[in-house]
Amino acid sequence: MQLELTEEQRLIQRTAREFAERRLAPHAAARDRDGQFPVEELRELGQLGLLGVNVPDEYGGAEAGVIAYALAMQELARVDASVAVAVSVTNMVAELIAAVGTPAQRTAHVRRLVSGEALCGAFALSEPQAGSDPSAMRTLAERVDGGYVLRGTKQWITSGDRAGVLVVWAMTDVSAGHKGITAFLVKGGAPGLTVGRLEEKMGLHGSSTAQLVLDGVAVTDDDVLGGVGGGFRLAMMALDGGRIGIASQALGIARGALEAACRYASEREQFGVTLWKHQAIGNMLADAATWLDAGYLLTMRAAALKQSGQPFSDQAAMAKLYATEKAGAICDIALQVHGGYGYTTDFPVERAYRDVRVTRIYEGTSEIQRLVIARSLLGRASK
């Protein structure tokens, strides 16, 4: 596995870090408090090439690879996880269309996504009754002359109310189960596409999470992504890569929390010495640093495998499972080190504690990751 970063990867990492410190850090707390969606910030990220880090240059992307993308995600999430998740989904949508879309679809959508013109992308897979089990979806695609009409409800859609381009999954053949799922490209604001509600969440207040209602949304045959009946395969393919992004997001949140805890432990005195000199506090910080590095290595391994074109599904599941679970523990430690101050909005660790919790849920829960890993283990053992 590649451990030394290339100059291009360092440049992407540095660009993301400098943008996060300059543009995101000053307003992160206010964005969380007021629920401000980062419109201008996303436009600027598009100009910097960070909305299409792993998208080919011919479609307007940076073509810097999966490792660079993971590094950028960590730097953004370290300062503002709400912005990071919008960036993550946009990269995922743009990469999916660039990989399996027709030339016309790539021309129509990918450049708009990676430049920031479309603002962001959305991945409309989950439904009120179909979260971890996409084959239970009820959104239907009714065949009409020249295309389809979509009807149904999507749930938990990140940036669903803001996205200029959405990938929407629907059943074209209910009798075929998951083989009857098809993916469609839908433009934001399409007739019949409305927001049912915006969720009031525990964290990620600067990121919108929408329930979307599709009531007669018309799409053409040219809007079918990846072929009729091929939607389930596309969703699984995208989610495998997306898990690297969410693992990176969790690591970034945890790194920011740990850095805050280390600063506080170096400044705060109790019983005549700084906090970190108390063995109990030092041990907590040491554990957190070790977990963070282990999560980083797992995530970089998955990123390196994907970048080199090798199978990476199991490794992405391991990375997401470990990184998100341990990131939650690290944020808990960071808050504990701050004592009562950590429970107030005067310090950033309470926001990290709230923001990190969802990383164990979206783009595949920890339980689903364990299922993926276990199935792979048992599959190999039975051969």
GIDADA-V598572 format. One line per field, one symbol per residue. phi: phi as a letter, one per 30 degrees, with the letter a starting at -180 (. if undefined). burial: I if it has 24 or more other ideal C-beta (glycine too) atoms within 12 Angstrom, else O. A space follows every 50 residues. Layout:
phi=???
burial=???
This chain:
phi=.dcdddddddddedddddddddcdedbddddddcidddddddedddddic cbdcceddcjddhcjdddddddeddddecadddeddddddeddddddddb ddedddddbddddddjddiacbcccdbecbcdcddddcdccddbdilbbc blbcbicdiddcddbbcccadcbddciddccbcbcbdeidejcbcdacdc cdbhddcdbcccccbiddbcddcdcijdicdddddddddeddddddeded ddedddddddddddddcdcbhibdedddeddeddddeddddddddddddd ddddddddicebedddddddedddddddddddddddddiddddcddbddd ddddddddddcdhjdeddddddddddddddddd
burial=OOOOOOOOIOOIIOIIIOIIOOIIIOIIIOIIOOOIIIOOIIIIIIOIII IIIIIOOOIIIIIIIIIIIIIIIIIIIIIIIIIIIIIIIIIIIIIIIIII IOOOIIOIIIIIIIIIIIIIIIIIIIIOOIOIOIIOIIIIIOOOOOOIII IIIIIIIIIIIIIIIIIIIIIIOOOOOIOIIIIIIIIIOIOOIOIOOIIO IOIIIIIIIIIIIIOOIIIIOOIIIIOIIIIIIIIIIIIIIIIIIIIIII IIIIIIIIIIIIOIIOOIOOOOOOIIOOOOIOOIIOIIIOIIOIIIIIII IIIIIIIOOOOIIIIIIIIIIIIIIIIIIIIIIIIIIIOOOIOOOOIIII IIIIIIIIIIIIIIIIOIIOOIIOOOOOOOOOO
